[in-house]
Amino acid sequence: MRYKMEELVPIVGKLAEKYTAFESTSISYEKAEQLMGAVLYSIHELETEEWESAVLAGGTVSAQQAYEMGAPYVEKKTKAALDLYNQILPEFVCYGNKCLYDTFVKGLPEFFRWYDIKFEPQNTILTLDYPVLKDISAYTGIDKIYEFIKCIRLEQIFFSKFPTGYVEGVLRGYNRFYKDMAENLCEIMLISVIGHVLAMKPLLEQKFDKVDYLRMQQIFGQNSLEDVKKILEKAVAAFIQEYYESDRGVLEYLNESVEGIAVRLKNAADYGTLSHMFCTDCVGERNGNP
Amino acid sequence: MDKDWMVLLQQQNQLSKMMEVNRATERYGLSLSEQDAKMILAERNQALQRERRVEFGEGIAPQIIYEFCDSDFIEQDSYADTIIRLQEIFYMYKNEMQDEISDEELLHFMKEQFETVCFGDLDYLTGTCLAIFSQAIRAGYRGYRASEGRGEYGAFDEVKRWDYDLYLEMLKELCWR
């Protein structure tokens, strides 16, 4: 932030007057902090725009102007996020997963209903319980929601190439209570795809056998973590090139989780428990649990 | 976040505005010296800090003075002290009423009770009238919006007040007997 408090305070004062509809000459500390947050958020929106950054770097834009120019960007982004949401919704599939359904279908409309562009744009309102692969924790307000919707769009593109029954089968194989899980479904699917690519097994054959696990065991056991990560990235890239016409968005999104998957697969291979990665229910079965 | 900016927000010079109100209050025999005005503003800052509030624009003190200057229960001797106290009560009850009530509505309510129910007793105003009314507002009462805070207390008053009709009836009876 390049503005001094002396420049920002009058903007907060004016905003506070609008907030109280000129009916109150004072507000609580909490409300004042909220309004200061709104001013900073709008200015930040302006700073994230490339051409505007150039103007700001020249030092010709006052804090008041920056706020007035930034505020419409919040509105513009909200409209863009809503358009994207409406675009995804008709074809949206959640495979019965409550967490994804509640977050996307039930939660997001409430966000758009209650989001306050002018007086509290920094409030994300939702906890966004469904975990996406991209780290969006640094974002707040509409920035976070927009990033979340973009992630869901990429996940939906990824899922669109698989028949519904097939995805459900993979998810059920991973955890028979997958409908109640609060885990990323895309990652589970990706692990299965990686397994198929590495075991050179057709995707139609859902279950892995001992030979497949041995083949994977060899790959992960003989390579360092860094190499395993490279192998997985190559496998994902090859899969995306084959089925998604090298969609960069989907590739970059899936690559967000490759490092984590590499660590987990390498660790599983080191301890001879690779099968648990592809079928967590098998753990209970082996232990004699229901 | 650093709270210094909140101090900046309320550091606008309001002394001249405070002195200006003397023109309106002089006809009621009330006026503030520059020292009184400074004292009111200093107490205002403390009250705001205590109540965790930030004030912007002209501030509430001039409005309190305009509202209460024609009161039967404010005299020059205690004028500044009364304004300071009213100021504290005002901020306290803005919080208690969760900012649901506007400045004007709250001031109308305070003035009306100060004159007609409390007869100048600020302890009664804050401890009884405002306490009961704020409780109603917190419970969701919004009738004051239509009345601008006037004639509201009767519905919530827990004490049986002087019955003027009964008084007149008795007076007629006694005089005409």
HADDOCK unambig.tbl for C-alpha pairs under 7 A between the chains (distance, minus, plus):
assign (segid A and resid 5 and name CA) (segid B and resid 5 and name CA) 6.08 0.50 0.50
assign (segid A and resid 9 and name CA) (segid B and resid 5 and name CA) 6.48 0.50 0.50
assign (segid A and resid 9 and name CA) (segid B and resid 8 and name CA) 6.96 0.50 0.50
assign (segid A and resid 9 and name CA) (segid B and resid 9 and name CA) 5.79 0.50 0.50
assign (segid A and resid 13 and name CA) (segid B and resid 9 and name CA) 6.78 0.50 0.50
assign (segid A and resid 13 and name CA) (segid B and resid 56 and name CA) 5.99 0.50 0.50
assign (segid A and resid 23 and name CA) (segid B and resid 102 and name CA) 5.13 0.50 0.50
assign (segid A and resid 23 and name CA) (segid B and resid 103 and name CA) 5.99 0.50 0.50
assign (segid A and resid 24 and name CA) (segid B and resid 102 and name CA) 5.58 0.50 0.50
assign (segid A and resid 24 and name CA) (segid B and resid 103 and name CA) 5.12 0.50 0.50
assign (segid A and resid 25 and name CA) (segid B and resid 55 and name CA) 5.71 0.50 0.50
assign (segid A and resid 25 and name CA) (segid B and resid 56 and name CA) 5.72 0.50 0.50
assign (segid A and resid 25 and name CA) (segid B and resid 57 and name CA) 6.41 0.50 0.50
assign (segid A and resid 25 and name CA) (segid B and resid 59 and name CA) 5.76 0.50 0.50
assign (segid A and resid 25 and name CA) (segid B and resid 60 and name CA) 6.44 0.50 0.50
assign (segid A and resid 26 and name CA) (segid B and resid 53 and name CA) 6.49 0.50 0.50
assign (segid A and resid 26 and name CA) (segid B and resid 54 and name CA) 5.38 0.50 0.50
assign (segid A and resid 26 and name CA) (segid B and resid 55 and name CA) 4.01 0.50 0.50
assign (segid A and resid 26 and name CA) (segid B and resid 56 and name CA) 6.06 0.50 0.50
assign (segid A and resid 27 and name CA) (segid B and resid 53 and name CA) 5.48 0.50 0.50
assign (segid A and resid 27 and name CA) (segid B and resid 54 and name CA) 5.37 0.50 0.50
assign (segid A and resid 27 and name CA) (segid B and resid 55 and name CA) 6.43 0.50 0.50
assign (segid A and resid 28 and name CA) (segid B and resid 52 and name CA) 5.91 0.50 0.50
assign (segid A and resid 28 and name CA) (segid B and resid 53 and name CA) 4.14 0.50 0.50
assign (segid A and resid 28 and name CA) (segid B and resid 54 and name CA) 5.97 0.50 0.50
assign (segid A and resid 29 and name CA) (segid B and resid 52 and name CA) 5.51 0.50 0.50
assign (segid A and resid 29 and name CA) (segid B and resid 53 and name CA) 5.15 0.50 0.50
assign (segid A and resid 29 and name CA) (segid B and resid 54 and name CA) 6.14 0.50 0.50
